[in-house]
Amino acid sequence: MDKNKRLTFYISLRVIVYLLIPASIILVYYYGIKPLKQIKDTRLGVYNSLNTEIAKIDSLLKEQENITSFKQEIEKKYEYISKHLGDRDKSSLFFSEIDKAIESNSLQLIRLIPLEVIIKQDYREYPVRVTLSGDFKSIIGFLKDMKQSRFINTIDSLSLKKSGSINQLTLFVDLVIYFLY
């Protein structure tokens, strides 16, 4: 009987082992390996998304460098333009004075052309070529108005030409406006 008990015991033990091993494997898989795999997949997903975000940040940093260099380039161009053009506010006021002098002396404006700005050490010269038509008295009135302008200006060249009508003259004058830096 002892042998029978032993045999039964071994068979029971084998059945238990055969049943427990697969059950333990299933339990290890569902409660150990599968969650570890899910954690690994989650970590891998987080890692990939972090790499994507890092790539985006690197791209933004490169764009920032491009934007910074673009901004510096624009500032240099603005500085160059500001340096080489007269003060727009002042020059527009001078042009309005020219316009008032033309109207008050009943002259006809044929052409007004701003010429290239001349840069000097402490000031700028802003030349303007003006062509007007009118009688002699009106032209003299215009020249007097320019002499009395609140802006410093000189007449660089002046010429008169007889127009088609008896009293009509055409005035060609190069005015130079001076602006301090």
Kinemage of the C-alpha trace (Angstrom):
@kinemage 1
@onewidth
@group {chain A} dominant
@subgroup {mainchain}
@vectorlist {calphas} color= white
{ca met a 1} P 0.000 0.000 0.000
{ca asp a 2} L 2.824 2.077 0.603
{ca lys a 3} L 3.650 1.704 -3.011
{ca asn a 4} L 0.152 2.581 -4.015
{ca lys a 5} L 0.175 5.668 -1.894
{ca arg a 6} L 3.469 6.634 -3.363
{ca leu a 7} L 2.256 6.086 -6.844
{ca thr a 8} L -0.879 8.054 -6.162
{ca phe a 9} L 1.207 10.744 -4.605
{ca tyr a 10} L 3.531 10.933 -7.629
{ca ile a 11} L 0.627 10.931 -10.030
{ca ser a 12} L -1.100 13.643 -8.028
{ca leu a 13} L 2.135 15.545 -7.910
{ca arg a 14} L 2.595 15.209 -11.655
{ca val a 15} L -0.983 16.284 -12.322
{ca ile a 16} L -0.535 19.229 -10.016
{ca val a 17} L 2.800 20.118 -11.631
{ca tyr a 18} L 1.337 19.722 -15.121
{ca leu a 19} L -1.604 21.859 -14.174
{ca leu a 20} L 0.367 24.388 -12.140
{ca ile a 21} L 3.111 24.968 -14.691
{ca pro a 22} L 0.747 26.043 -17.455
{ca ala a 23} L -1.341 27.975 -14.970
{ca ser a 24} L 1.738 29.683 -13.572
{ca ile a 25} L 2.957 30.444 -17.099
{ca ile a 26} L -0.436 31.956 -17.925
{ca leu a 27} L -0.399 33.921 -14.661
{ca val a 28} L 3.180 35.117 -15.254
{ca tyr a 29} L 2.255 36.135 -18.789
{ca tyr a 30} L -0.925 38.035 -17.840
{ca tyr a 31} L 0.332 39.548 -14.617
{ca gly a 32} L 4.043 39.917 -15.388
{ca ile a 33} L 5.095 39.800 -19.030
{ca lys a 34} L 2.032 41.411 -20.625
{ca pro a 35} L 2.066 44.474 -18.293
{ca leu a 36} L 5.831 44.752 -18.794
{ca lys a 37} L 5.285 44.663 -22.562
{ca gln a 38} L 2.582 47.326 -22.241
{ca ile a 39} L 4.921 49.436 -20.097
{ca lys a 40} L 7.666 48.949 -22.675
{ca asp a 41} L 5.278 49.927 -25.492
{ca thr a 42} L 4.142 52.976 -23.501
{ca arg a 43} L 7.731 53.960 -22.815
{ca leu a 44} L 8.566 53.475 -26.484
{ca gly a 45} L 5.576 55.651 -27.452
{ca val a 46} L 6.608 58.335 -24.965
{ca tyr a 47} L 10.202 58.113 -26.217
{ca asn a 48} L 9.061 58.491 -29.844
{ca ser a 49} L 6.779 61.427 -29.023
{ca leu a 50} L 9.599 63.087 -27.038
{ca asn a 51} L 11.931 62.629 -30.014
{ca thr a 52} L 9.282 64.210 -32.242
{ca glu a 53} L 8.938 67.152 -29.838
{ca ile a 54} L 12.723 67.538 -29.652
{ca ala a 55} L 12.852 67.591 -33.469
{ca lys a 56} L 10.139 70.286 -33.473
{ca ile a 57} L 12.063 72.330 -30.895
{ca asp a 58} L 15.268 71.963 -32.937
{ca ser a 59} L 13.362 73.113 -36.006
{ca leu a 60} L 11.958 76.101 -34.093
{ca leu a 61} L 15.447 76.987 -32.856
{ca lys a 62} L 16.758 76.893 -36.427
{ca glu a 63} L 13.819 79.058 -37.529
{ca gln a 64} L 14.561 81.418 -34.629
{ca glu a 65} L 18.143 81.698 -35.842
{ca asn a 66} L 16.823 82.379 -39.342
{ca ile a 67} L 14.327 84.909 -37.975
{ca thr a 68} L 17.030 86.596 -35.897
{ca ser a 69} L 19.385 86.853 -38.870
{ca phe a 70} L 16.479 88.034 -41.060
{ca lys a 71} L 15.594 90.683 -38.464
{ca gln a 72} L 19.230 91.828 -38.323
{ca glu a 73} L 19.328 92.007 -42.120
{ca ile a 74} L 16.144 94.116 -42.173
{ca glu a 75} L 17.546 96.406 -39.459
{ca lys a 76} L 20.737 96.911 -41.509
{ca lys a 77} L 18.691 97.739 -44.616
{ca tyr a 78} L 16.508 100.131 -42.615
{ca glu a 79} L 19.599 101.824 -41.167
{ca tyr a 80} L 21.068 102.156 -44.666
{ca ile a 81} L 17.842 103.585 -46.076
{ca ser a 82} L 17.418 105.952 -43.132
{ca lys a 83} L 20.988 107.121 -43.545
{ca his a 84} L 20.648 107.717 -47.271
{ca leu a 85} L 17.227 109.311 -47.347
{ca gly a 86} L 16.302 112.646 -45.903
{ca asp a 87} L 14.035 112.902 -42.927
{ca arg a 88} L 10.723 111.965 -44.541
{ca asp a 89} L 8.651 114.124 -42.210
{ca lys a 90} L 10.778 117.192 -42.876
{ca ser a 91} L 11.065 116.586 -46.622
{ca ser a 92} L 7.304 116.122 -46.936
{ca leu a 93} L 6.824 119.440 -45.094
{ca phe a 94} L 9.224 121.101 -47.529
{ca phe a 95} L 7.307 119.610 -50.462
{ca ser a 96} L 4.091 121.003 -49.004
{ca glu a 97} L 5.790 124.435 -48.804
{ca ile a 98} L 6.741 124.124 -52.477
{ca asp a 99} L 3.138 123.217 -53.255
{ca lys a 100} L 1.796 126.220 -51.294
{ca ala a 101} L 4.254 128.563 -53.035
{ca ile a 102} L 3.145 127.210 -56.420
{ca glu a 103} L -0.539 127.683 -55.566
{ca ser a 104} L -0.133 131.110 -53.958
{ca asn a 105} L 1.742 132.406 -57.017
{ca ser a 106} L -0.711 130.848 -59.503
{ca leu a 107} L 1.918 128.689 -61.172
{ca gln a 108} L 1.407 125.391 -62.935
{ca leu a 109} L 3.540 122.469 -61.732
{ca ile a 110} L 4.891 120.538 -64.676
{ca arg a 111} L 7.301 118.228 -62.862
{ca leu a 112} L 8.775 117.699 -59.386
{ca ile a 113} L 11.519 115.077 -59.146
{ca pro a 114} L 13.435 114.232 -55.951
{ca leu a 115} L 17.040 113.453 -56.889
{ca glu a 116} L 19.630 111.276 -55.171
{ca val a 117} L 20.450 112.294 -51.605
{ca ile a 118} L 24.015 113.526 -51.059
{ca ile a 119} L 25.573 112.463 -47.767
{ca lys a 120} L 27.993 114.904 -46.152
{ca gln a 121} L 29.826 114.541 -42.852
{ca asp a 122} L 27.214 116.208 -40.596
{ca tyr a 123} L 24.263 116.758 -42.915
{ca arg a 124} L 22.412 115.547 -45.994
{ca glu a 125} L 21.588 117.410 -49.153
{ca tyr a 126} L 18.228 116.507 -50.628
{ca pro a 127} L 18.096 117.870 -54.200
{ca val a 128} L 14.783 118.400 -55.952
{ca arg a 129} L 14.245 119.305 -59.613
{ca val a 130} L 11.150 121.450 -60.161
{ca thr a 131} L 9.672 122.544 -63.485
{ca leu a 132} L 6.967 125.240 -63.372
{ca ser a 133} L 5.052 127.341 -65.838
{ca gly a 134} L 3.707 130.862 -65.306
{ca asp a 135} L 4.351 134.569 -65.838
{ca phe a 136} L 7.518 136.381 -64.745
{ca lys a 137} L 5.946 138.013 -61.666
{ca ser a 138} L 4.597 134.644 -60.390
{ca ile a 139} L 7.983 132.970 -60.891
{ca ile a 140} L 9.757 135.738 -58.912
{ca gly a 141} L 7.107 135.339 -56.149
{ca phe a 142} L 7.793 131.602 -56.027
{ca leu a 143} L 11.575 132.140 -55.750
{ca lys a 144} L 11.042 134.672 -52.927
{ca asp a 145} L 8.791 132.187 -51.097
{ca met a 146} L 11.513 129.530 -51.367
{ca lys a 147} L 14.075 132.019 -50.026
{ca gln a 148} L 11.822 132.678 -47.001
{ca ser a 149} L 11.165 128.983 -46.353
{ca arg a 150} L 11.649 127.734 -42.819
{ca phe a 151} L 13.895 125.013 -44.260
{ca ile a 152} L 17.466 125.755 -45.296
{ca asn a 153} L 17.604 125.474 -49.057
{ca thr a 154} L 19.587 126.783 -51.974
{ca ile a 155} L 19.023 127.085 -55.677
{ca asp a 156} L 21.624 124.921 -57.375
{ca ser a 157} L 20.621 125.827 -60.920
{ca leu a 158} L 17.946 127.949 -62.527
{ca ser a 159} L 16.891 128.541 -66.101
{ca leu a 160} L 13.953 130.232 -67.750
{ca lys a 161} L 12.549 129.426 -71.123
{ca lys a 162} L 9.882 131.226 -73.081
{ca ser a 163} L 6.706 129.198 -73.494
{ca gly a 164} L 4.233 129.313 -76.374
{ca ser a 165} L 2.213 132.197 -74.915
{ca ile a 166} L 3.544 135.799 -74.809
{ca asn a 167} L 3.644 136.160 -70.998
{ca gln a 168} L 4.295 132.499 -70.189
{ca leu a 169} L 7.689 131.240 -69.042
{ca thr a 170} L 8.902 127.813 -68.005
{ca leu a 171} L 11.132 127.696 -64.916
{ca phe a 172} L 13.635 124.889 -64.453
{ca val a 173} L 15.075 125.020 -60.933
{ca asp a 174} L 17.136 122.600 -58.865
{ca leu a 175} L 16.507 123.217 -55.173
{ca val a 176} L 18.654 121.640 -52.493
{ca ile a 177} L 17.176 121.078 -49.021
{ca tyr a 178} L 19.614 120.573 -46.125
{ca phe a 179} L 18.962 118.256 -43.190
{ca leu a 180} L 21.220 117.663 -40.207
{ca tyr a 181} L 21.834 114.073 -39.113
